[in-house]
Amino acid sequence: MIKKIDHVAIVVEDIERALGVFREALGLQVSQTQSLPEQGVTIAFLPVGESEIELLEPLGPDSGVARFLATRGEGLHHICLEVEDIDAALAELKGKGLRLINETAVAGAHGRVAFIHPKSTHGVMVELLERPGSR
Ligand code: CO
């Protein structure tokens, strides 16, 4: 069901400042930056081999990412697992009793995504992603 770790997402206070570490010090390249107002975040993707690091910066004080930053500070926000068929994956996980944040997939930056509640995955939120054309 799972193909690979697609990306690991880190919440930061300021993407430009964080790029001082991830781009300048670690030497990673930015493949994409994007504001997603409906999700309340600005994102930057930095490819690392077959996976990526995603930096998340809240756009305003009302998003889930802003609340995460306010209560937990900067740090690991979620890991994203690429799946072939997200609808089948969600049905299977729901059947196994996992708590889903998204019962059905929603549009994400790279395809259809859904989040699993961290209470069901030992404290780390898990994002599932189905990339276009994967089935
Ligand atoms: Co993500």
Backbone and ligand atoms as CSV (ligand in chain L), in Angstrom:
chain,resi,resn,atom,element,x,y,z
A,1,MET,N,N,0.822,-1.204,0.000
A,1,MET,CA,C,0.000,0.000,0.000
A,1,MET,C,C,0.862,1.263,0.000
A,2,ILE,N,N,1.997,1.243,0.717
A,2,ILE,CA,C,2.846,2.440,0.817
A,2,ILE,C,C,4.052,2.306,-0.100
A,3,LYS,N,N,4.307,3.363,-0.875
A,3,LYS,CA,C,5.406,3.319,-1.847
A,3,LYS,C,C,6.718,3.845,-1.270
A,4,LYS,N,N,6.649,4.946,-0.518
A,4,LYS,CA,C,7.888,5.527,0.030
A,4,LYS,C,C,7.530,6.676,0.969
A,5,ILE,N,N,8.547,7.183,1.676
A,5,ILE,CA,C,8.382,8.450,2.384
A,5,ILE,C,C,8.481,9.547,1.336
A,6,ASP,N,N,7.394,10.271,1.136
A,6,ASP,CA,C,7.395,11.337,0.129
A,6,ASP,C,C,8.113,12.567,0.661
A,7,HIS,N,N,7.709,12.977,1.863
A,7,HIS,CA,C,8.401,14.116,2.488
A,7,HIS,C,C,8.230,14.099,3.989
A,8,VAL,N,N,9.088,14.863,4.644
A,8,VAL,CA,C,9.035,15.080,6.081
A,8,VAL,C,C,8.832,16.582,6.259
A,9,ALA,N,N,7.809,16.971,7.032
A,9,ALA,CA,C,7.460,18.388,7.127
A,9,ALA,C,C,7.826,18.960,8.487
A,10,ILE,N,N,8.440,20.132,8.453
A,10,ILE,CA,C,8.908,20.819,9.652
A,10,ILE,C,C,8.234,22.181,9.719
A,11,VAL,N,N,7.630,22.496,10.875
A,11,VAL,CA,C,7.050,23.826,11.074
A,11,VAL,C,C,8.154,24.782,11.494
A,12,VAL,N,N,8.210,25.928,10.820
A,12,VAL,CA,C,9.203,26.948,11.164
A,12,VAL,C,C,8.511,28.297,11.341
A,13,GLU,N,N,9.160,29.167,12.078
A,13,GLU,CA,C,8.591,30.505,12.275
A,13,GLU,C,C,8.745,31.351,11.022
A,14,ASP,N,N,9.833,31.135,10.284
A,14,ASP,CA,C,10.153,31.999,9.153
A,14,ASP,C,C,10.932,31.168,8.127
A,15,ILE,N,N,10.307,30.907,6.988
A,15,ILE,CA,C,10.947,30.055,5.969
A,15,ILE,C,C,12.265,30.652,5.506
A,16,GLU,N,N,12.300,31.956,5.289
A,16,GLU,CA,C,13.547,32.564,4.802
A,16,GLU,C,C,14.694,32.314,5.774
A,17,ARG,N,N,14.380,32.427,7.064
A,17,ARG,CA,C,15.410,32.191,8.077
A,17,ARG,C,C,15.799,30.706,8.094
A,18,ALA,N,N,14.794,29.835,7.976
A,18,ALA,CA,C,15.071,28.395,7.981
A,18,ALA,C,C,15.918,27.991,6.775
A,19,LEU,N,N,15.748,28.688,5.648
A,19,LEU,CA,C,16.551,28.362,4.463
A,19,LEU,C,C,18.025,28.656,4.691
A,20,GLY,N,N,18.316,29.519,5.660
A,20,GLY,CA,C,19.700,29.766,6.037
A,20,GLY,C,C,20.379,28.493,6.507
A,21,VAL,N,N,19.604,27.588,7.091
A,21,VAL,CA,C,20.148,26.301,7.524
A,21,VAL,C,C,20.008,25.263,6.413
A,22,PHE,N,N,18.775,25.058,5.937
A,22,PHE,CA,C,18.521,23.929,5.026
A,22,PHE,C,C,19.123,24.147,3.639
A,23,ARG,N,N,19.186,25.401,3.168
A,23,ARG,CA,C,19.767,25.672,1.852
A,23,ARG,C,C,21.239,26.072,1.975
A,24,GLU,N,N,21.508,27.095,2.796
A,24,GLU,CA,C,22.881,27.617,2.837
A,24,GLU,C,C,23.828,26.664,3.558
A,25,ALA,N,N,23.431,26.163,4.726
A,25,ALA,CA,C,24.358,25.316,5.493
A,25,ALA,C,C,24.350,23.874,4.996
A,26,LEU,N,N,23.157,23.293,4.791
A,26,LEU,CA,C,23.092,21.892,4.370
A,26,LEU,C,C,23.241,21.726,2.860
A,27,GLY,N,N,23.085,22.816,2.121
A,27,GLY,CA,C,23.316,22.748,0.680
A,27,GLY,C,C,22.173,22.169,-0.130
A,28,LEU,N,N,20.983,22.089,0.438
A,28,LEU,CA,C,19.825,21.598,-0.320
A,28,LEU,C,C,19.285,22.708,-1.217
A,29,GLN,N,N,18.632,22.301,-2.301
A,29,GLN,CA,C,18.046,23.269,-3.231
A,29,GLN,C,C,16.537,23.346,-2.996
A,30,VAL,N,N,15.971,24.520,-3.209
A,30,VAL,CA,C,14.514,24.675,-3.118
A,30,VAL,C,C,13.911,24.357,-4.481
A,31,SER,N,N,12.959,23.402,-4.497
A,31,SER,CA,C,12.314,23.056,-5.775
A,31,SER,C,C,11.029,23.837,-5.971
A,32,GLN,N,N,10.426,24.300,-4.882
A,32,GLN,CA,C,9.101,24.911,-4.979
A,32,GLN,C,C,8.814,25.700,-3.708
A,33,THR,N,N,8.299,26.914,-3.871
A,33,THR,CA,C,7.704,27.619,-2.729
A,33,THR,C,C,6.309,28.049,-3.164
A,34,GLN,N,N,5.383,28.052,-2.225
A,34,GLN,CA,C,3.992,28.294,-2.586
A,34,GLN,C,C,3.231,28.759,-1.355
A,35,SER,N,N,2.344,29.740,-1.548
A,35,SER,CA,C,1.419,30.110,-0.485
A,35,SER,C,C,0.107,29.393,-0.716
A,36,LEU,N,N,-0.410,28.762,0.339
A,36,LEU,CA,C,-1.697,28.069,0.256
A,36,LEU,C,C,-2.636,28.734,1.262
A,37,PRO,N,N,-3.281,29.848,0.853
A,37,PRO,CA,C,-4.091,30.609,1.807
A,37,PRO,C,C,-5.222,29.789,2.435
A,38,GLU,N,N,-5.788,28.853,1.642
A,38,GLU,CA,C,-6.910,28.061,2.187
A,38,GLU,C,C,-6.435,27.132,3.299
A,39,GLN,N,N,-5.141,26.796,3.294
A,39,GLN,CA,C,-4.592,25.969,4.382
A,39,GLN,C,C,-3.825,26.807,5.402
A,40,GLY,N,N,-3.715,28.116,5.122
A,40,GLY,CA,C,-3.081,29.015,6.085
A,40,GLY,C,C,-1.578,28.854,6.210
A,41,VAL,N,N,-0.922,28.409,5.131
A,41,VAL,CA,C,0.526,28.185,5.211
A,41,VAL,C,C,1.253,28.642,3.960
A,42,THR,N,N,2.527,28.944,4.130
A,42,THR,CA,C,3.467,29.029,3.022
A,42,THR,C,C,4.361,27.802,3.138
A,43,ILE,N,N,4.663,27.189,1.987
A,43,ILE,CA,C,5.471,25.971,2.007
A,43,ILE,C,C,6.693,26.134,1.110
A,44,ALA,N,N,7.738,25.417,1.460
A,44,ALA,CA,C,8.910,25.306,0.589
A,44,ALA,C,C,9.310,23.836,0.579
A,45,PHE,N,N,9.620,23.328,-0.603
A,45,PHE,CA,C,10.066,21.937,-0.730
A,45,PHE,C,C,11.532,21.896,-1.121
A,46,LEU,N,N,12.291,21.032,-0.442
A,46,LEU,CA,C,13.712,20.843,-0.738
A,46,LEU,C,C,13.959,19.353,-0.967
A,47,PRO,N,N,14.163,18.941,-2.223
A,47,PRO,CA,C,14.388,17.523,-2.505
A,47,PRO,C,C,15.658,16.991,-1.836
A,48,VAL,N,N,15.532,15.769,-1.329
A,48,VAL,CA,C,16.667,15.038,-0.746
A,48,VAL,C,C,16.569,13.624,-1.301
A,49,GLY,N,N,17.348,13.298,-2.309
A,49,GLY,CA,C,17.217,11.978,-2.933
A,49,GLY,C,C,15.808,11.803,-3.484
A,50,GLU,N,N,15.165,10.693,-3.123
A,50,GLU,CA,C,13.815,10.419,-3.631
A,50,GLU,C,C,12.729,11.021,-2.761
A,51,SER,N,N,13.129,11.681,-1.676
A,51,SER,CA,C,12.161,12.291,-0.780
A,51,SER,C,C,12.436,13.786,-0.693
A,52,GLU,N,N,11.637,14.478,0.104
A,52,GLU,CA,C,11.828,15.918,0.229
A,52,GLU,C,C,11.651,16.342,1.681
A,53,ILE,N,N,12.220,17.476,2.011
A,53,ILE,CA,C,11.886,18.162,3.256
A,53,ILE,C,C,10.911,19.267,2.882
A,54,GLU,N,N,9.826,19.371,3.642
A,54,GLU,CA,C,8.842,20.429,3.451
A,54,GLU,C,C,8.938,21.365,4.648
A,55,LEU,N,N,9.138,22.655,4.373
A,55,LEU,CA,C,9.093,23.654,5.444
A,55,LEU,C,C,7.726,24.315,5.416
A,56,LEU,N,N,7.120,24.455,6.574
A,56,LEU,CA,C,5.777,25.038,6.712
A,56,LEU,C,C,5.863,26.266,7.594
A,57,GLU,N,N,5.374,27.386,7.071
A,57,GLU,CA,C,5.311,28.606,7.871
A,57,GLU,C,C,3.863,29.091,7.887
A,58,PRO,N,N,3.304,29.345,9.065
A,58,PRO,CA,C,1.907,29.816,9.091
A,58,PRO,C,C,1.771,31.192,8.445
A,59,LEU,N,N,0.658,31.386,7.720
A,59,LEU,CA,C,0.394,32.681,7.095
A,59,LEU,C,C,-0.235,33.655,8.081
A,60,GLY,N,N,-1.026,33.147,9.002
A,60,GLY,CA,C,-1.696,34.003,9.975
A,60,GLY,C,C,-1.886,33.236,11.263
A,61,PRO,N,N,-2.560,33.826,12.243
A,61,PRO,CA,C,-2.663,33.190,13.561
A,61,PRO,C,C,-3.746,32.121,13.673
A,62,ASP,N,N,-4.548,31.890,12.609
A,62,ASP,CA,C,-5.744,31.060,12.767
A,62,ASP,C,C,-5.611,29.633,12.260
A,63,SER,N,N,-4.535,29.327,11.572
A,63,SER,CA,C,-4.437,27.999,10.967
A,63,SER,C,C,-4.004,26.957,11.992
A,64,GLY,N,N,-4.196,25.702,11.618
A,64,GLY,CA,C,-3.732,24.607,12.463
A,64,GLY,C,C,-2.225,24.656,12.665
A,65,VAL,N,N,-1.505,25.046,11.621
A,65,VAL,CA,C,-0.046,25.136,11.722
A,65,VAL,C,C,0.362,26.241,12.696
A,66,ALA,N,N,-0.393,27.359,12.690
A,66,ALA,CA,C,-0.097,28.449,13.637
A,66,ALA,C,C,-0.329,27.991,15.073
A,67,ARG,N,N,-1.399,27.230,15.291
A,67,ARG,CA,C,-1.669,26.727,16.649
A,67,ARG,C,C,-0.596,25.725,17.071
A,68,PHE,N,N,-0.173,24.897,16.132
A,68,PHE,CA,C,0.900,23.938,16.417
A,68,PHE,C,C,2.158,24.683,16.854
A,69,LEU,N,N,2.519,25.725,16.099
A,69,LEU,CA,C,3.724,26.500,16.401
A,69,LEU,C,C,3.597,27.189,17.763
A,70,ALA,N,N,2.412,27.720,18.054
A,70,ALA,CA,C,2.210,28.438,19.313
A,70,ALA,C,C,2.309,27.505,20.514
A,71,THR,N,N,1.815,26.270,20.366
A,71,THR,CA,C,1.796,25.376,21.522
A,71,THR,C,C,3.033,24.494,21.616
A,72,ARG,N,N,3.587,24.074,20.479
A,72,ARG,CA,C,4.701,23.119,20.512
A,72,ARG,C,C,6.018,23.695,20.028
A,73,GLY,N,N,5.960,24.860,19.395
A,73,GLY,CA,C,7.189,25.446,18.875
A,73,GLY,C,C,7.605,24.809,17.554
A,74,GLU,N,N,8.735,25.235,17.031
A,74,GLU,CA,C,9.231,24.695,15.774
A,74,GLU,C,C,9.543,23.205,15.933
A,75,GLY,N,N,9.415,22.476,14.836
A,75,GLY,CA,C,9.771,21.064,14.900
A,75,GLY,C,C,9.000,20.218,13.907
A,76,LEU,N,N,9.142,18.902,14.074
A,76,LEU,CA,C,8.502,17.949,13.166
A,76,LEU,C,C,6.991,18.096,13.208
A,77,HIS,N,N,6.383,18.266,12.042
A,77,HIS,CA,C,4.930,18.430,11.969
A,77,HIS,C,C,4.248,17.167,11.445
A,78,HIS,N,N,4.753,16.601,10.363
A,78,HIS,CA,C,4.194,15.345,9.858
A,78,HIS,C,C,5.183,14.667,8.926
A,79,ILE,N,N,4.960,13.365,8.742
A,79,ILE,CA,C,5.645,12.669,7.665
A,79,ILE,C,C,4.592,12.286,6.636
A,80,CYS,N,N,4.999,12.291,5.386
A,80,CYS,CA,C,4.058,12.003,4.302
A,80,CYS,C,C,4.463,10.711,3.610
A,81,LEU,N,N,3.514,9.784,3.545
A,81,LEU,CA,C,3.729,8.510,2.872
A,81,LEU,C,C,2.980,8.515,1.550
A,82,GLU,N,N,3.682,8.202,0.493
A,82,GLU,CA,C,3.020,8.115,-0.807
A,82,GLU,C,C,2.345,6.760,-0.940
A,83,VAL,N,N,1.091,6.791,-1.347
A,83,VAL,CA,C,0.336,5.554,-1.571
A,83,VAL,C,C,-0.134,5.526,-3.022
A,84,GLU,N,N,-0.439,4.313,-3.488
A,84,GLU,CA,C,-0.886,4.173,-4.866
A,84,GLU,C,C,-2.342,4.618,-4.996
A,85,ASP,N,N,-3.157,4.252,-4.019
A,85,ASP,CA,C,-4.601,4.490,-4.100
A,85,ASP,C,C,-5.067,5.016,-2.744
A,86,ILE,N,N,-5.246,6.315,-2.646
A,86,ILE,CA,C,-5.538,6.919,-1.341
A,86,ILE,C,C,-6.931,6.548,-0.839
A,87,ASP,N,N,-7.878,6.349,-1.753
A,87,ASP,CA,C,-9.222,5.978,-1.311
A,87,ASP,C,C,-9.211,4.600,-0.653
A,88,ALA,N,N,-8.507,3.674,-1.268
A,88,ALA,CA,C,-8.391,2.329,-0.702
A,88,ALA,C,C,-7.640,2.373,0.622
A,89,ALA,N,N,-6.583,3.198,0.687
A,89,ALA,CA,C,-5.796,3.294,1.920
A,89,ALA,C,C,-6.648,3.841,3.065
A,90,LEU,N,N,-7.437,4.877,2.780
A,90,LEU,CA,C,-8.272,5.468,3.829
A,90,LEU,C,C,-9.332,4.478,4.309
A,91,ALA,N,N,-9.934,3.759,3.380
A,91,ALA,CA,C,-10.954,2.773,3.765
A,91,ALA,C,C,-10.331,1.691,4.637
A,92,GLU,N,N,-9.134,1.260,4.271
A,92,GLU,CA,C,-8.472,0.208,5.036
A,92,GLU,C,C,-8.106,0.691,6.441
A,93,LEU,N,N,-7.548,1.894,6.538
A,93,LEU,CA,C,-7.122,2.413,7.844
A,93,LEU,C,C,-8.325,2.702,8.737
A,94,LYS,N,N,-9.387,3.199,8.141
A,94,LYS,CA,C,-10.609,3.437,8.912
A,94,LYS,C,C,-11.147,2.112,9.451
A,95,GLY,N,N,-11.114,1.096,8.596
A,95,GLY,CA,C,-11.550,-0.237,9.008
A,95,GLY,C,C,-10.703,-0.810,10.131
A,96,LYS,N,N,-9.450,-0.397,10.198
A,96,LYS,CA,C,-8.551,-0.868,11.256
A,96,LYS,C,C,-8.612,0.007,12.488
A,97,GLY,N,N,-9.509,0.995,12.465
A,97,GLY,CA,C,-9.764,1.782,13.672
A,97,GLY,C,C,-8.888,2.999,13.864
A,98,LEU,N,N,-8.129,3.401,12.844
A,98,LEU,CA,C,-7.313,4.608,13.007
A,98,LEU,C,C,-8.188,5.853,12.896
A,99,ARG,N,N,-7.788,6.865,13.653
A,99,ARG,CA,C,-8.537,8.126,13.647
A,99,ARG,C,C,-8.025,8.999,12.498
A,100,LEU,N,N,-8.916,9.322,11.593
A,100,LEU,CA,C,-8.543,10.096,10.411
A,100,LEU,C,C,-8.952,11.549,10.602
A,101,ILE,N,N,-8.061,12.469,10.241
A,101,ILE,CA,C,-8.422,13.888,10.243
A,101,ILE,C,C,-9.259,14.187,9.004
A,102,ASN,N,N,-8.865,13.604,7.873
A,102,ASN,CA,C,-9.650,13.718,6.640
A,102,ASN,C,C,-10.227,12.345,6.301
A,103,GLU,N,N,-11.527,12.233,6.358
A,103,GLU,CA,C,-12.173,10.951,6.025
A,103,GLU,C,C,-12.081,10.678,4.528
A,104,THR,N,N,-12.033,11.772,3.744
A,104,THR,CA,C,-11.839,11.622,2.306
A,104,THR,C,C,-10.685,12.541,1.896
A,105,ALA,N,N,-10.059,12.201,0.784
A,105,ALA,CA,C,-8.880,12.942,0.337
A,105,ALA,C,C,-9.249,14.357,-0.096
A,106,VAL,N,N,-8.323,15.276,0.135
A,106,VAL,CA,C,-8.487,16.670,-0.292
A,106,VAL,C,C,-7.319,17.031,-1.209
A,107,ALA,N,N,-7.436,18.175,-1.891
A,107,ALA,CA,C,-6.386,18.590,-2.819
A,107,ALA,C,C,-5.194,19.133,-2.048
A,108,GLY,N,N,-4.011,18.622,-2.354
A,108,GLY,CA,C,-2.777,19.130,-1.760
A,108,GLY,C,C,-1.868,19.697,-2.842
A,109,ALA,N,N,-0.663,20.073,-2.455
A,109,ALA,CA,C,0.260,20.703,-3.403
A,109,ALA,C,C,0.691,19.735,-4.513
A,110,HIS,N,N,0.727,18.426,-4.206
A,110,HIS,CA,C,1.271,17.466,-5.175
A,110,HIS,C,C,0.301,16.377,-5.589
A,111,GLY,N,N,-0.920,16.456,-5.083
A,111,GLY,CA,C,-1.892,15.421,-5.424
A,111,GLY,C,C,-2.981,15.394,-4.378
A,112,ARG,N,N,-3.638,14.250,-4.268
A,112,ARG,CA,C,-4.711,14.112,-3.281
A,112,ARG,C,C,-4.102,13.646,-1.967
A,113,VAL,N,N,-4.493,14.314,-0.875
A,113,VAL,CA,C,-3.885,14.027,0.427
A,113,VAL,C,C,-4.954,13.828,1.499
A,114,ALA,N,N,-4.557,13.181,2.580
A,114,ALA,CA,C,-5.400,13.040,3.774
A,114,ALA,C,C,-4.468,12.840,4.957
A,115,PHE,N,N,-4.904,13.337,6.121
A,115,PHE,CA,C,-4.076,13.247,7.320
A,115,PHE,C,C,-4.661,12.261,8.326
A,116,ILE,N,N,-3.763,11.532,8.970
A,116,ILE,CA,C,-4.129,10.611,10.048
A,116,ILE,C,C,-3.785,11.301,11.363
A,117,HIS,N,N,-4.694,11.213,12.323
A,117,HIS,CA,C,-4.490,11.909,13.596
A,117,HIS,C,C,-3.285,11.343,14.344
A,118,PRO,N,N,-2.439,12.241,14.890
A,118,PRO,CA,C,-1.229,11.749,15.590
A,118,PRO,C,C,-1.538,10.860,16.794
A,119,LYS,N,N,-2.747,10.964,17.339
A,119,LYS,CA,C,-3.116,10.062,18.450
A,119,LYS,C,C,-3.131,8.602,17.994
A,120,SER,N,N,-3.344,8.401,16.692
A,120,SER,CA,C,-3.385,7.041,16.153
A,120,SER,C,C,-2.032,6.568,15.662
A,121,THR,N,N,-1.063,7.464,15.577
A,121,THR,CA,C,0.233,7.105,14.983
A,121,THR,C,C,1.388,7.523,15.903
A,122,HIS,N,N,1.175,7.293,17.195
A,122,HIS,CA,C,2.238,7.451,18.189
A,122,HIS,C,C,2.873,8.836,18.209
A,123,GLY,N,N,2.006,9.850,18.028
A,123,GLY,CA,C,2.469,11.210,18.280
A,123,GLY,C,C,2.950,11.991,17.079
A,124,VAL,N,N,3.076,11.326,15.930
A,124,VAL,CA,C,3.488,12.055,14.727
A,124,VAL,C,C,2.361,11.965,13.703
A,125,MET,N,N,1.879,13.129,13.263
A,125,MET,CA,C,0.844,13.127,12.244
A,125,MET,C,C,1.392,12.526,10.956
A,126,VAL,N,N,0.554,11.726,10.296
A,126,VAL,CA,C,0.943,11.091,9.038
A,126,VAL,C,C,0.025,11.605,7.930
A,127,GLU,N,N,0.647,12.057,6.847
A,127,GLU,CA,C,-0.088,12.475,5.656
A,127,GLU,C,C,0.026,11.369,4.626
A,128,LEU,N,N,-1.072,11.056,3.980
A,128,LEU,CA,C,-1.047,10.140,2.840
A,128,LEU,C,C,-1.171,10.976,1.574
A,129,LEU,N,N,-0.427,10.599,0.538
A,129,LEU,CA,C,-0.461,11.331,-0.725
A,129,LEU,C,C,-0.595,10.346,-1.879
A,130,GLU,N,N,-1.555,10.625,-2.743
A,130,GLU,CA,C,-1.623,9.913,-4.032
A,130,GLU,C,C,-1.271,10.915,-5.116
A,131,ARG,N,N,-0.152,10.667,-5.778
A,131,ARG,CA,C,0.246,11.554,-6.875
A,131,ARG,C,C,-0.575,11.267,-8.113
A,132,PRO,N,N,-0.794,12.277,-8.961
A,132,PRO,CA,C,-1.572,12.070,-10.187
A,132,PRO,C,C,-0.952,10.959,-11.038
A,133,GLY,N,N,-1.802,10.111,-11.577
A,133,GLY,CA,C,-1.331,9.047,-12.473
A,133,GLY,C,C,-0.710,7.863,-11.776
A,134,SER,N,N,-0.860,7.784,-10.456
A,134,SER,CA,C,-0.202,6.681,-9.733
A,134,SER,C,C,-0.969,5.363,-9.841
A,135,ARG,N,N,-2.267,5.423,-10.206
A,135,ARG,CA,C,-3.026,4.154,-10.290
A,135,ARG,C,C,-2.928,3.540,-11.676
L,1,CO,CO,CO,2.983,17.530,3.717
